[in-house]
């Protein structure tokens, strides 16, 4: 018989607020990460602090928010009402404490659970809060959530408001680095949702006059719009819509009470449904929903009383009601879209005609592809049963926890050696491997038909489940894992071209990465260091006593499965693929994959020199 573990009073332990947060950070901020992904925890920490300042602006207090990031320390200063001075410590260190429980003050706030700044405090190596109001200042400082300094009230002539500074704890967020691109995107969303608000980030000003219309203009170039942006506003709702000439898939930016719901939810589903219904009724045609929504680029923002989200990170709305005596979210959005979009189309016949032609074009393309799509699906289903191109992860075979989706990763690699090493060393619960057979096809300038005709692309599309858009994306992180040589770089470029051409929203939403693998292994009999640059190699040599053994990795296939486990685990280094805001997708593809030009020749020569210098150093 198996022995029974004793279960007595000594086994019962009560954790205080900060211990629980530090022991289970994922419950409060989702995945941890090192800052390479926009949904990594260090950005959630920033958001939690900014949300409080946004709520002050919404309540009519303070039109400016100042944010700085320097040496891994974030400072957020607003000019709102300031935290009541007698409650400064409690608000940032006692659970279930906050002003948002009083629905009279914060009826449509983002954070209603009183956890936000407590989580930031508990997960920070250093945390400082200062409240200024009524001509007085109160400062409190913490380390790992423990109060280390509480100053007496002091007289001040500074403007009222709240100032929070924090440095995330590196024992929790390993090797983290803030990427300004992700912070700036977050800030832009805040100003789009709050026209009239000014946010200063490291001294640079962000401001919006036209709300969601400005958001769409940021995400789609004017010459790529089928018709001018339709921008409609009402009580507790705002929408913006256009269609892209070049994009294949649907693109949605959805928000609830200022929170960017990257995983959608009831409001986004209602919006998609309402747009189709209204357009069908306007044209009196029973269009296929996919034809109406193909290439749509849109945004929707709603305000809901005490919203219910499906996770602590608030990326998906679960509420079905608007709150109070208001109708359901679905009815509210449907009624608004039906009335206002229909009115707009009746008043703007040119836009209506352009939209109609776009839908007919989508219908023709769908019918042209219908046969090949059916065959492609059958091939993909058969291939998944009879070949080993995709080594799936177990999480898709079980009930997945809501926040575990954030950790799912698909490595796209080439060659049996590299695929084998990653497959043997991966986390089988959340990490899958897709093996390429040689270099993928150059898809630049080709139509969507090629995705179904080409076996590699068809199976990759099926593995990700993105045929009808990224709403059902099976892997949150798509990681290109190729050698850092000329052939590997070419494969990367061809894969990025494929995603840019047919699924640009994967890149826009921060799902595509390049895996960084070490160039050198430096070791002696006692210690081993993996180095990603010549500088790291020299630092490692200095740390070791005596003459170390130095290995230069020429390809992924040379790295053993045991070693690979170091590079795709908790210390995995990912380089996110980001779009250059100054260039459209068409311009990017033309520059890198189009005809050779003097500009590209100059770019290649300059970058080739850098690569050769690195090789010579190695």
C-alpha positions as CSV (number, residue, x, y, z in Angstrom):
1,X,0.0,0.0,0.0
2,X,1.1,3.5,-0.7
3,X,2.0,5.6,2.3
4,X,-0.4,8.5,3.2
5,X,1.2,11.9,3.6
6,X,0.3,13.4,7.0
7,X,-2.3,16.1,6.8
8,X,-2.4,18.2,10.0
9,X,-2.7,21.8,11.2
10,X,0.9,22.3,10.3
11,X,0.1,21.7,6.6
12,X,-2.3,24.6,6.5
13,X,-0.6,27.9,5.6
14,X,-2.0,31.4,5.1
15,X,-0.1,33.6,2.6
16,X,-0.3,37.3,3.0
17,X,-1.2,39.4,-0.1
18,X,2.3,39.9,-1.5
19,X,3.4,36.3,-0.9
20,X,0.5,35.0,-2.9
21,X,1.1,37.4,-5.8
22,X,4.8,36.6,-5.9
23,X,4.2,32.9,-5.7
24,X,1.4,32.9,-8.4
25,X,2.2,36.0,-10.6
26,X,0.5,34.4,-13.6
27,X,-2.8,34.7,-11.9
28,X,-2.5,38.5,-11.8
29,X,-0.4,39.5,-14.9
30,X,-0.6,36.5,-17.2
31,X,2.8,35.2,-18.5
32,X,6.1,36.6,-17.2
33,X,8.4,36.9,-20.2
34,X,11.4,39.1,-20.9
35,X,9.7,41.9,-22.7
36,X,10.0,40.5,-26.2
37,X,6.2,40.0,-26.4
38,X,3.6,42.7,-26.1
39,X,1.6,40.6,-23.6
40,X,4.6,40.0,-21.3
41,X,4.0,40.8,-17.6
42,X,6.3,43.9,-17.5
43,X,3.9,45.7,-19.8
44,X,0.9,44.6,-17.8
45,X,2.6,46.2,-14.8
46,X,2.8,49.5,-16.7
47,X,-0.8,49.2,-17.9
48,X,-2.1,48.7,-14.3
49,X,-0.5,51.9,-13.2
50,X,-1.6,53.9,-16.2
51,X,-5.1,52.6,-16.0
52,X,-5.5,54.4,-12.6
53,X,-4.4,57.7,-14.2
54,X,-6.7,57.1,-17.2
55,X,-9.6,56.7,-14.8
56,X,-8.8,60.0,-13.2
57,X,-8.9,61.7,-16.7
58,X,-12.2,60.0,-17.4
59,X,-13.5,61.4,-14.2
60,X,-12.5,64.9,-15.4
61,X,-9.3,65.2,-13.3
62,X,-6.0,65.8,-15.1
63,X,-5.5,66.1,-18.9
64,X,-1.9,65.1,-19.0
65,X,0.0,61.9,-18.0
66,X,3.8,61.8,-18.0
67,X,5.6,58.4,-18.4
68,X,9.3,57.7,-18.4
69,X,11.2,54.5,-18.7
70,X,14.9,54.7,-17.8
71,X,17.3,52.0,-16.6
72,X,14.5,49.5,-16.1
73,X,12.5,51.9,-13.9
74,X,9.1,53.1,-14.9
75,X,7.6,56.4,-13.6
76,X,4.0,57.4,-14.2
77,X,2.9,60.9,-13.1
78,X,-0.7,62.1,-13.5
79,X,-2.4,65.3,-12.4
80,X,-5.6,63.9,-11.1
81,X,-7.1,64.2,-7.7
82,X,-4.4,62.3,-5.9
83,X,-4.9,59.3,-3.6
84,X,-6.5,60.4,-0.3
85,X,-3.4,61.0,1.9
86,X,-4.5,58.8,4.8
87,X,-4.9,55.8,2.4
88,X,-1.8,55.9,0.3
89,X,-0.2,52.9,1.9
90,X,-3.4,50.9,2.0
91,X,-4.3,51.5,-1.6
92,X,-1.0,49.9,-2.9
93,X,-0.6,47.2,-0.3
94,X,-3.9,46.0,1.0
95,X,-6.1,43.7,-1.2
96,X,-9.7,44.7,-1.8
97,X,-8.9,48.3,-1.1
98,X,-9.6,51.0,-3.6
99,X,-12.0,53.8,-4.7
100,X,-13.4,51.7,-7.6
101,X,-15.7,49.7,-5.3
102,X,-17.8,52.8,-5.0
103,X,-19.6,52.5,-8.3
104,X,-20.8,56.1,-8.0
105,X,-17.3,57.3,-8.6
106,X,-16.1,54.7,-11.1
107,X,-19.1,53.3,-13.0
108,X,-17.2,52.3,-16.1
109,X,-13.7,51.8,-14.9
110,X,-11.2,49.2,-16.3
111,X,-10.1,47.8,-13.0
112,X,-12.7,46.9,-10.4
113,X,-11.0,44.3,-8.3
114,X,-8.6,46.4,-6.4
115,X,-5.6,44.3,-7.4
116,X,-3.7,46.4,-10.0
117,X,-1.1,48.5,-8.2
118,X,-0.8,45.8,-5.4
119,X,0.4,43.4,-8.1
120,X,2.9,46.0,-9.4
121,X,4.1,46.6,-5.9
122,X,4.5,42.9,-5.0
123,X,6.3,42.1,-8.2
124,X,8.7,45.1,-8.1
125,X,12.2,45.1,-6.6
126,X,11.5,48.8,-5.7
127,X,8.1,50.6,-5.7
128,X,7.5,54.2,-4.7
129,X,4.1,56.1,-4.6
130,X,3.6,59.7,-4.0
131,X,0.2,61.5,-3.6
132,X,-0.2,65.2,-3.8
133,X,-3.4,67.0,-2.8
134,X,-4.6,69.8,-0.6
135,X,-1.1,71.3,-0.7
136,X,0.4,68.3,1.0
137,X,2.5,65.3,-0.1
138,X,2.6,61.8,1.1
139,X,5.4,59.3,0.1
140,X,5.7,55.6,0.7
141,X,8.4,53.2,-0.5
142,X,8.4,49.4,-0.8
143,X,10.7,46.5,-1.7
144,X,9.0,43.3,-2.9
145,X,5.8,44.6,-1.4
146,X,7.3,45.3,2.0
147,X,7.0,48.8,3.3
148,X,10.5,50.2,3.9
149,X,9.8,53.9,4.2
150,X,6.7,56.0,5.0
151,X,7.3,59.7,5.2
152,X,5.2,62.1,7.3
153,X,3.0,64.5,5.4
154,X,4.9,67.5,4.0
155,X,3.8,70.8,2.6
156,X,4.2,71.2,-1.1
157,X,3.5,73.6,-3.9
158,X,3.5,70.9,-6.6
159,X,0.4,70.2,-8.7
160,X,-2.0,67.7,-7.3
161,X,-1.9,64.1,-8.6
162,X,-0.2,60.8,-8.1
163,X,3.3,59.7,-9.0
164,X,4.3,56.0,-9.1
165,X,7.8,54.6,-9.8
166,X,8.7,50.9,-9.9
167,X,11.5,48.6,-11.0
168,X,10.3,45.0,-11.9
169,X,12.0,42.3,-9.9
170,X,14.6,40.5,-12.0
171,X,14.3,37.4,-10.0
172,X,10.7,37.1,-11.4
173,X,11.2,38.7,-14.8
174,X,14.5,37.2,-16.0
175,X,16.7,39.3,-18.3
176,X,13.8,41.6,-19.1
177,X,14.1,44.6,-21.3
178,X,11.4,47.2,-22.1
179,X,10.7,47.6,-25.8
180,X,9.6,51.2,-26.5
181,X,7.6,50.0,-29.5
182,X,5.2,48.1,-27.3
183,X,4.8,50.9,-24.8
184,X,4.2,53.4,-27.6
185,X,1.5,51.2,-29.1
186,X,-0.2,51.0,-25.6
187,X,0.1,54.8,-25.3
188,X,-1.4,55.4,-28.7
189,X,-4.4,53.3,-27.9
190,X,-4.9,55.3,-24.7
191,X,-5.0,58.6,-26.5
192,X,-7.2,57.2,-29.3
193,X,-9.7,56.1,-26.7
194,X,-9.5,59.4,-24.8
195,X,-9.5,62.3,-27.3
196,X,-8.2,65.4,-25.6
197,X,-5.8,63.5,-23.3
198,X,-2.0,64.2,-23.7
199,X,0.5,61.5,-22.8
200,X,4.2,62.4,-22.7
201,X,6.5,59.3,-23.1
202,X,10.2,60.1,-22.5
203,X,9.4,63.6,-23.5
204,X,7.5,62.8,-26.8
205,X,3.9,63.9,-27.0
206,X,1.0,61.7,-28.0
207,X,-2.4,63.2,-28.6
208,X,-5.6,62.4,-30.6
209,X,-8.4,64.5,-31.8
210,X,-10.4,62.0,-33.8
211,X,-10.3,58.9,-31.6
212,X,-10.7,55.5,-33.4
213,X,-10.5,57.3,-36.8
214,X,-6.9,58.2,-35.9
215,X,-6.3,54.6,-34.8
216,X,-7.3,53.2,-38.2
217,X,-5.3,55.8,-40.0
218,X,-2.3,54.6,-38.0
219,X,-2.9,51.0,-39.2
220,X,-3.8,51.4,-42.8
221,X,-2.5,53.8,-45.4
222,X,-5.0,56.1,-47.2
223,X,-4.1,54.7,-50.6
224,X,-4.9,51.2,-49.4
225,X,-8.5,52.1,-48.3
226,X,-11.4,50.9,-50.4
227,X,-13.4,53.9,-49.1
228,X,-12.8,56.7,-46.6
229,X,-13.0,55.6,-42.9
230,X,-16.5,55.4,-41.5
231,X,-16.4,56.9,-38.0
232,X,-19.5,56.7,-35.8
233,X,-19.9,57.7,-32.2
234,X,-22.7,57.4,-29.6
235,X,-23.2,57.1,-25.9
236,X,-20.8,54.4,-24.6
237,X,-19.9,53.3,-28.1
238,X,-17.5,54.3,-30.9
239,X,-16.7,52.5,-34.2
240,X,-14.5,53.0,-37.2
241,X,-14.6,50.9,-40.4
242,X,-12.9,50.6,-43.8
243,X,-11.8,47.8,-46.1
244,X,-8.3,47.2,-47.3
245,X,-7.4,46.8,-51.0
246,X,-4.5,44.5,-50.4
247,X,-5.1,42.7,-47.1
248,X,-6.8,39.3,-47.2
249,X,-7.9,38.8,-43.6
250,X,-10.1,40.6,-41.1
251,X,-8.5,43.0,-38.6
252,X,-10.2,44.2,-35.4
253,X,-9.1,46.5,-32.7
254,X,-11.6,46.1,-29.8
255,X,-11.8,47.9,-26.5
256,X,-13.9,47.8,-23.3
257,X,-13.7,50.7,-20.9
258,X,-10.3,51.6,-22.4
259,X,-8.9,48.1,-22.1
260,X,-7.5,46.6,-25.3
261,X,-9.2,43.3,-25.6
262,X,-6.7,41.5,-27.9
263,X,-8.7,38.3,-27.7
264,X,-12.0,39.9,-28.5
265,X,-15.1,38.8,-26.6
266,X,-18.8,39.3,-26.6
267,X,-18.5,42.9,-27.9
268,X,-16.3,42.1,-30.8
269,X,-18.5,39.1,-31.8
270,X,-21.6,41.4,-31.6
271,X,-19.9,44.0,-33.8
272,X,-18.8,41.5,-36.5
273,X,-22.4,40.2,-36.5
274,X,-24.0,43.6,-36.6
275,X,-21.8,44.8,-39.5
276,X,-22.8,41.8,-41.7
277,X,-26.5,42.1,-40.8
278,X,-26.7,45.9,-41.5
279,X,-24.8,45.6,-44.9
280,X,-27.0,42.7,-46.0
281,X,-30.1,44.6,-45.2
282,X,-28.9,47.8,-46.9
283,X,-28.1,46.1,-50.2
284,X,-31.0,43.6,-49.8
285,X,-28.6,40.8,-50.6
286,X,-27.9,37.6,-48.5
287,X,-24.1,37.9,-48.7
288,X,-21.9,35.3,-47.1
289,X,-20.6,36.8,-43.9
290,X,-17.0,36.0,-44.9
291,X,-17.4,38.0,-48.1
292,X,-18.7,41.1,-46.2
293,X,-15.9,40.9,-43.6
294,X,-13.0,40.0,-45.9
295,X,-10.3,42.6,-45.7
296,X,-12.2,44.7,-43.2
297,X,-10.0,46.9,-40.9
298,X,-12.0,48.2,-38.0
299,X,-12.2,49.3,-34.4
300,X,-14.9,49.2,-31.8
301,X,-14.9,50.6,-28.3
302,X,-17.7,50.2,-25.7
303,X,-18.2,51.2,-22.1
304,X,-19.8,48.6,-19.8
305,X,-20.8,48.8,-16.2
306,X,-18.6,46.6,-14.1
307,X,-17.4,44.4,-17.0
308,X,-16.5,40.8,-16.5
309,X,-13.4,39.6,-18.3
310,X,-12.3,36.0,-18.8
311,X,-8.9,36.5,-17.2
312,X,-7.1,38.8,-14.8
313,X,-5.2,40.4,-17.8
314,X,-8.6,41.5,-19.2
315,X,-7.9,40.6,-22.8
316,X,-11.3,39.0,-23.5
317,X,-14.7,40.3,-22.5
318,X,-17.1,37.8,-21.0
319,X,-19.9,40.1,-20.1
320,X,-23.2,39.7,-21.9
321,X,-24.9,42.7,-20.3
322,X,-24.1,46.4,-20.5
323,X,-25.1,46.8,-16.8
324,X,-27.9,48.5,-14.9
325,X,-31.2,48.8,-16.9
326,X,-29.3,48.7,-20.3
327,X,-29.9,45.9,-22.9
328,X,-27.4,43.1,-23.6
329,X,-24.1,43.9,-25.2
330,X,-25.3,42.2,-28.4
331,X,-28.5,44.1,-28.6
332,X,-26.8,47.5,-27.8
333,X,-24.2,47.1,-30.4
334,X,-26.6,45.7,-33.1
335,X,-29.0,48.6,-32.6
336,X,-26.3,51.2,-32.8
337,X,-24.7,49.8,-35.9
338,X,-28.0,49.1,-37.7
339,X,-29.1,52.7,-37.2
340,X,-25.9,54.6,-37.7
341,X,-24.1,52.5,-40.4
342,X,-27.3,52.3,-42.4
343,X,-27.7,56.1,-42.2
344,X,-24.1,56.6,-43.3
345,X,-24.4,54.4,-46.3
346,X,-27.6,56.1,-47.4
347,X,-25.8,59.5,-47.2
348,X,-22.5,58.4,-48.8
349,X,-23.4,56.6,-52.0
350,X,-19.8,56.5,-53.3
351,X,-18.6,54.7,-50.2
352,X,-21.6,52.3,-50.4
353,X,-20.8,51.6,-54.1
354,X,-17.1,50.9,-53.4
355,X,-18.1,48.6,-50.5
356,X,-20.5,46.7,-52.8
357,X,-17.8,46.1,-55.4
358,X,-15.4,44.9,-52.8
359,X,-17.9,42.4,-51.5
360,X,-18.6,41.1,-55.0
361,X,-14.9,40.8,-55.6
362,X,-14.5,38.7,-52.4
363,X,-17.5,36.6,-53.5
364,X,-15.8,35.8,-56.8
365,X,-12.5,35.0,-55.2
366,X,-14.2,32.7,-52.7
367,X,-16.0,30.8,-55.4
368,X,-12.8,30.5,-57.5
369,X,-11.0,29.1,-54.5
370,X,-13.9,26.9,-53.1
371,X,-12.8,23.7,-54.9
372,X,-9.1,24.1,-54.1
373,X,-9.8,25.0,-50.5
374,X,-11.8,21.8,-50.0
375,X,-9.0,19.7,-51.5
376,X,-6.4,21.6,-49.4
377,X,-8.3,20.9,-46.2
378,X,-8.5,17.2,-47.0
379,X,-4.8,17.1,-47.7
380,X,-4.0,18.9,-44.5
381,X,-6.2,16.5,-42.5
382,X,-4.6,13.5,-44.1
383,X,-1.1,14.9,-43.7
384,X,-1.6,15.5,-40.0
385,X,-2.5,11.9,-39.6
386,X,0.2,10.4,-41.8
387,X,3.3,12.5,-41.6
388,X,5.4,14.2,-38.9
389,X,5.5,17.7,-40.3
390,X,3.8,19.0,-37.2
391,X,4.7,17.8,-33.7
392,X,1.7,19.3,-31.9
393,X,1.7,20.2,-28.2
394,X,-0.5,18.4,-25.6
395,X,-2.3,21.6,-24.5
396,X,-4.5,21.3,-27.6
397,X,-5.6,17.8,-26.6
398,X,-6.8,18.9,-23.2
399,X,-8.9,21.6,-21.6
400,X,-6.7,24.7,-21.8
401,X,-6.7,27.2,-19.0
402,X,-7.6,30.7,-20.2
403,X,-4.2,32.3,-19.7
404,X,-2.2,29.2,-20.8
405,X,-3.0,30.2,-24.4
406,X,-0.3,33.0,-23.9
407,X,2.4,30.4,-23.5
408,X,1.7,28.3,-26.6
409,X,4.6,28.4,-29.1
410,X,5.1,26.9,-32.5
411,X,8.8,26.7,-33.7
412,X,9.1,26.7,-37.5
413,X,12.4,25.1,-38.4
414,X,14.2,23.5,-41.3
415,X,16.3,20.3,-41.5
416,X,16.0,17.0,-39.6
417,X,18.8,17.8,-37.1
418,X,17.4,21.1,-35.9
419,X,13.8,19.8,-35.9
420,X,14.9,16.7,-34.0
421,X,16.8,18.7,-31.4
422,X,14.0,21.1,-30.7
423,X,11.4,18.3,-30.7
424,X,13.4,16.4,-28.0
425,X,14.1,19.4,-25.8
426,X,10.8,21.3,-26.1
427,X,8.1,21.6,-23.4
428,X,5.6,19.1,-24.9
429,X,2.7,20.7,-23.1
430,X,2.9,24.2,-24.7
431,X,5.5,24.0,-27.5
432,X,5.0,22.5,-31.0
433,X,7.4,22.1,-33.9
434,X,6.7,22.5,-37.6
435,X,9.4,21.2,-39.9
436,X,10.0,22.7,-43.3
437,X,11.3,20.7,-46.2
438,X,14.0,23.0,-47.7
439,X,13.4,26.6,-48.5
440,X,9.8,27.7,-48.8
441,X,8.4,29.3,-51.9
442,X,8.8,33.0,-52.5
443,X,5.1,34.1,-52.3
444,X,5.7,37.8,-53.1
445,X,3.1,39.0,-55.6
446,X,1.1,35.8,-55.6
447,X,-2.6,35.4,-54.8
448,X,-4.1,33.5,-51.9
449,X,-4.5,30.5,-54.2
450,X,-0.9,29.7,-53.7
451,X,-1.5,29.1,-50.0
452,X,-3.7,26.2,-50.8
453,X,-1.7,24.8,-53.7
454,X,1.6,24.8,-51.9
455,X,1.8,21.9,-49.4
456,X,4.2,23.7,-47.0
457,X,2.0,26.8,-46.8
458,X,-1.3,24.9,-46.7
459,X,-0.1,22.7,-43.8
460,X,1.4,25.6,-41.9
461,X,-1.9,27.5,-42.3
462,X,-3.7,24.4,-41.0
463,X,-1.3,24.0,-38.1
464,X,-2.0,27.6,-37.0
465,X,-5.7,27.4,-37.8
466,X,-5.7,30.9,-39.5
467,X,-7.5,30.1,-42.8
468,X,-10.4,32.3,-41.7
469,X,-8.4,34.9,-39.7
470,X,-6.4,34.8,-36.4
471,X,-9.3,34.7,-34.0
472,X,-8.8,30.9,-33.5
473,X,-4.9,31.1,-33.7
474,X,-3.7,27.9,-32.0
475,X,-0.3,29.2,-31.1
476,X,0.2,32.7,-29.5
477,X,3.9,32.8,-30.4
478,X,5.1,31.8,-33.8
479,X,8.9,31.4,-33.7
480,X,11.1,31.1,-36.8
481,X,14.1,29.0,-35.8
482,X,16.7,28.8,-38.5
483,X,20.5,28.9,-38.8
484,X,22.1,32.3,-38.6
485,X,23.8,31.8,-41.9
486,X,22.9,33.0,-45.4
487,X,20.5,30.1,-46.1
488,X,18.9,30.5,-42.7
489,X,18.5,34.3,-43.2
490,X,16.9,33.6,-46.6
491,X,14.4,31.1,-45.1
492,X,13.5,33.7,-42.5
493,X,12.9,36.3,-45.2
494,X,10.7,34.0,-47.2
495,X,8.6,33.1,-44.2
496,X,8.2,36.7,-43.2
497,X,7.1,37.4,-46.7
498,X,4.5,34.7,-46.5
499,X,3.0,36.1,-43.3
500,X,3.2,39.7,-44.5
501,X,1.5,38.9,-47.8
502,X,-1.4,36.8,-46.4
503,X,-1.6,37.2,-42.6
504,X,-0.1,40.6,-41.7
505,X,-2.2,40.8,-38.6
506,X,0.0,38.1,-37.0
507,X,2.9,40.6,-37.2
508,X,0.8,43.6,-36.3
509,X,-0.5,41.9,-33.2
510,X,3.0,40.8,-32.1
511,X,2.8,37.0,-32.7
512,X,5.9,36.5,-34.9
513,X,9.4,36.1,-33.6
514,X,12.9,35.1,-34.5
515,X,14.6,32.6,-32.2
516,X,18.0,33.8,-31.0
517,X,20.5,31.0,-30.4
518,X,24.0,31.2,-29.0
519,X,27.0,31.7,-31.3
520,X,29.5,30.3,-28.8
521,X,29.9,27.9,-26.0
522,X,32.6,28.8,-23.5
523,X,33.4,26.3,-20.8
524,X,35.9,24.7,-18.5
525,X,35.6,21.6,-16.3
526,X,33.3,23.4,-13.8
527,X,31.2,26.1,-15.6
528,X,29.6,26.6,-19.0
529,X,28.5,29.8,-20.6
530,X,26.4,30.2,-23.8
531,X,27.2,33.5,-25.6
532,X,25.1,35.3,-28.1
533,X,27.7,37.8,-29.2
534,X,31.5,38.4,-29.3
535,X,31.1,40.7,-26.3
536,X,29.4,38.0,-24.2
537,X,32.1,35.6,-25.3
538,X,34.9,37.8,-24.0
539,X,33.0,38.4,-20.7
540,X,32.6,34.6,-20.3
541,X,36.3,34.0,-20.9
542,X,37.2,36.5,-18.1
543,X,34.9,34.7,-15.7
544,X,36.6,31.3,-16.2
545,X,40.0,30.4,-14.7
546,X,42.5,28.9,-17.0
547,X,42.2,28.3,-20.7
548,X,38.6,27.6,-21.6
549,X,37.2,25.4,-24.4
550,X,35.4,27.6,-27.0
551,X,33.0,26.2,-29.5
552,X,31.5,28.2,-32.4
553,X,28.1,26.9,-33.3
554,X,27.6,27.0,-37.1
555,X,24.0,25.7,-37.1
556,X,21.1,24.6,-35.0
557,X,21.8,21.0,-35.9
558,X,25.1,21.2,-34.0
559,X,23.4,21.9,-30.7
560,X,22.4,18.8,-28.8
561,X,18.9,18.4,-27.4
562,X,20.2,18.7,-23.9
563,X,21.7,22.1,-24.7
564,X,18.8,23.2,-26.7
565,X,16.6,23.0,-23.6
566,X,18.5,26.0,-22.3
567,X,17.6,28.1,-25.3
568,X,13.8,27.4,-25.6
569,X,12.9,27.4,-21.9
570,X,12.5,30.1,-19.4
571,X,15.6,32.0,-20.6
572,X,14.5,31.8,-24.3
573,X,15.6,34.9,-26.2
574,X,13.2,36.1,-28.9
575,X,13.5,38.9,-31.3
576,X,10.0,40.2,-32.3
577,X,9.3,40.9,-36.0
578,X,7.9,44.4,-36.1
579,X,6.5,46.6,-38.9
580,X,8.1,49.9,-39.8
581,X,5.4,52.5,-39.4
582,X,7.1,54.6,-42.1
583,X,6.6,52.0,-44.8
584,X,3.4,50.2,-45.9
585,X,3.4,46.4,-46.2
586,X,3.5,46.7,-50.0
587,X,6.6,49.0,-49.8
588,X,8.3,46.5,-47.4
589,X,7.7,43.6,-49.7
590,X,8.7,45.5,-52.8
591,X,11.9,46.6,-51.1
592,X,13.0,43.2,-49.9
593,X,11.4,40.8,-52.4
594,X,10.9,42.9,-55.5
595,X,13.2,43.8,-58.4
596,X,16.8,44.7,-57.4
597,X,17.2,48.4,-56.9
598,X,20.2,50.7,-56.1
599,X,18.7,51.3,-52.6
600,X,18.5,47.6,-51.9
601,X,22.0,47.0,-53.2
602,X,23.3,49.6,-50.9
603,X,21.4,48.2,-48.0
604,X,22.7,44.6,-48.7
605,X,26.3,45.8,-49.1
606,X,26.2,47.8,-45.8
607,X,24.6,44.9,-43.8
608,X,26.8,42.3,-45.5
609,X,29.8,44.2,-44.2
610,X,28.5,44.0,-40.6
611,X,27.9,40.3,-41.0
612,X,31.4,39.7,-42.4
613,X,32.9,41.7,-39.5
614,X,31.0,39.5,-37.0
615,X,32.3,36.4,-38.8
616,X,35.9,37.7,-38.7
617,X,35.6,38.5,-35.0
618,X,34.3,34.9,-34.4
